[in-house]
Amino acid sequence: MSRDPGGLRPAPAAAGSARAGAPVGRTARALALAAFLFYVLSGGGRIVGSDEVTMFELSRALLHGRIEVPEGATLDGRDGRHYSKNAAAQAIAALPLTAAGEGAAAAARLPEPRRTLAVRFVVSFFNALITALVLGAFYAAARALGVAPRPAFAAALLLGFTTPLWVYAKSFMAEPLEALGLLLALGGAARAAGGAPRAARVAALGALLAVSAKLSMLPLTLAALAPLLWPPARRWGWPVAALAAALAGHGLYDRARFGNLLETGYGAQASPAAFTTPIAVGLYGLLISSGKGVVWFAPAILLAPAGLKAMSGAGTAARRAAWAVAATWVLGLLIYARFQHWAGDGSYGPRYLVPLLPLAFLPVAFALDRASAARRRLAALLALAGLVVQIGGVAIYFGAQMREAGDYPYTLPLDHPRFMSDSHFNPAFSPIAGHWRMLSRNLAEHLRGAAPRLSGGGAADPRLEVSIADQQRLLHALDLWWLYLIYAGVPTPATLAAALATLLLSLWALGRARFQRGRESTAA
């Protein structure tokens, strides 16, 4: 299949004027639906991390026109109230789910703490939706840049299920929203530079999402928008307006919390004093260390260099996208490798690189396009390795693995040079192996009929809303919402029926997505 000179889309589709993008859009939507259902099936239905809980409480507060939250991972404002140090964009975006959860809990007249747990259950699927949108947007971007349907589809599945993006789809962290923003910014900018109408608006939406989700995304977003630098002209209007809106939003939120437009809440972490890690240590840690190295947590990324070479020989949009991908990754590595907390603990894998993964997998899609038999075999092996890694991370909550390994509660301050050094750098203490050891043990216990049972008694931890005794029992759990319901005493047949229905729906949606992809291939 030939590509058009601008590298925007397959040449036969370009001849179809306004109808050219319709088949791609149908496939992208079907893929996103299938991914969402799979993410729901494998979801944990819980929000327990300290930052996650605080962001959840902010979303609840916003329903009532407030921004103060209960004390936790918070800072005190000048008025003595407690505020999240994180940006508000995710809490705002999750408001529909928060309202739905609150409404359902109120209708059921649930008492505390069950009411809060029920609302958390609903809101916990926010990132399942966002990550599914990432995969749909990724497929559309890869096709628009000239990748054929089959390799674009395969690369989307690699991104969604053989990288930590799958694990973060189970969280209420901001990384999936940041990933969606960066992907839309880069893909839209590259297509706008190649002459695609209205693509600059897509880039603007991406910039707004990424920077609103986290202010530190600003330099990476500017790098992602780099394809608009030549020729600059009018295409910068929408992205500039979006960046201005995002920065204004941060300023107003900061003023409301701390009375200062420039007080972000991160204190020293937002200053040069926080960038003290030797760059060789940080780069080693982020790229190849046993505990956080991206090559172990997302093995298919090894195909990206070959894909960048292929992109450089493609059309205008693809070439500019390649330069933007490389620039964003280099900048991201230089920033995070020097950061004092480069590992992003506690988290699963290289947390700070997760928003950059969709960008890296655009070259992976090009590497799969017209790949040789040897490269296809290599891709299959890397996909299998990545899938195995993610299954461990999906089945066992990373907080439980850290607790069982003795990494949490922390015994050293975050700025100590030996903080979690064994888990980061010693292969004998690799979290990947730790997750699989727990998975093997817990699965064997379930098969023997020794699954944990939650008592519901005792004083509840105010953050987790479960007792200390039940927390210990949950170290033997599998991190799936339908199993948590069984642990809590919900009838097994009804719970398994709900899980089975979700599985069947997801398989149907995947089949529909493959059918749509096949129609694209036939039309081309």
ABEGO torsion letter per residue (X at the ends): XBBBAAGABBAAAAAAEAAAAAAAAAAAAAAAAAAAAAAAAABAGBBABAAAAAAAAAAAAAAAGBABBBBBBBBBBAAGBBBBABBAAAAAAAAAAAAAAAAAAAAAGBBOAAAAAAAAAAAAAAAAAAAAAAAAAAAAAAAAAGBBAAAAAAAAAAAAAABAAAAAAABABAAAAAAAAAAAAAAAAAAAAAGBBGAAAAAAAAAAAAAAABAAAAAAAAAAAAAAAOBAEAAAAAAAAAAAAAAAAAAAAAAAAAGBAABAGAEAAABAAABABBAAAAAAAAAABAAABAAAABAAAAAAAAAAAAAAABBAAAAAAAAAAAAAAAAAAAAAAABABAAGOBBBEBAAAAAAAAAAAAAAAAAABGBBAAAAAAAAAAAAAAAAAAAAAAABBAAAAAAAAGAOBBABBAABAABGAAAAABAAABAAAAAAAAAAAAAAAAAAGABBBBAGBEBBBAAAGBBAAAAAAAAABBBBAAAAAAAAGBBAAAAAAAAAAAAAAAAAAAAAAAAAAAAAAAAX
